[in-house]
Amino acid sequence: MNKYEVIIIIDSQLTEETIKSTIEKFKALIESHGQFESIEEWGNRRLAYPIRYKEEGFYVLVNFSAAPEFPQELERVLKITDGILKYLVIRKDGD
């Protein structure tokens, strides 16, 4: 199992319930395929540049451990989920 972190930017114009359910969806997906470690909700922040004509996004950072095949599946689900503006999955170096 490798350690990963993913940062997700969710459309901040969605309702609070929609944002929370989106976060829970990905938390459940990670828990079902690996070991969930931590989640940090950074909240609404201004984007460095507009993405799909949006100026702000809701940032979420998730740390987890999973098999090497899982990040590809996670990226596939992130790509097809409505309300996700950007995401980045990174493998962390071992300690």
Long-range contacts (C-beta under 8 A, 24 or more apart in sequence): 1-34, 1-35, 1-65, 1-66, 1-67, 2-65, 2-66, 2-67, 2-68, 2-91, 2-92, 3-37, 3-63, 3-64, 3-65, 3-91, 3-92, 3-94, 4-63, 4-64, 4-65, 4-66, 4-71, 4-89, 4-90, 4-91, 4-92, 5-61, 5-62, 5-63, 5-64, 5-89, 5-90, 5-92, 6-61, 6-62, 6-64, 6-71, 6-74, 6-78, 6-87, 6-88, 6-89, 6-90, 7-59, 7-60, 7-61, 7-62, 7-87, 7-88, 8-59, 8-60, 8-62, 8-78, 8-84, 8-86, 8-87, 9-47, 9-51, 9-57, 9-58, 9-59, 9-60, 9-84, 9-85, 9-86, 9-87, 10-57, 10-58, 10-60, 10-83, 10-84, 10-85, 11-54, 11-57, 11-58, 11-83, 11-84, 11-85, 12-44, 12-54, 12-56, 12-57, 12-58, 13-54, 14-58, 14-83, 18-83, 19-58, 19-83, 22-81, 22-83, 22-84, 23-60, 25-81, 26-62, 26-74, 26-77, 26-78, 27-62, 29-74, 29-77, 30-62, 30-64, 30-66, 30-74, 33-66, 33-67, 33-70, 33-73, 33-74, 34-64, 34-65, 34-66, 34-67, 34-70, 35-64, 35-65, 35-66, 36-62, 36-64, 37-63, 37-64, 37-65, 38-62, 38-63, 39-63, 47-85, 51-85, 51-86, 52-85, 54-85, 57-85, 57-86, 63-92
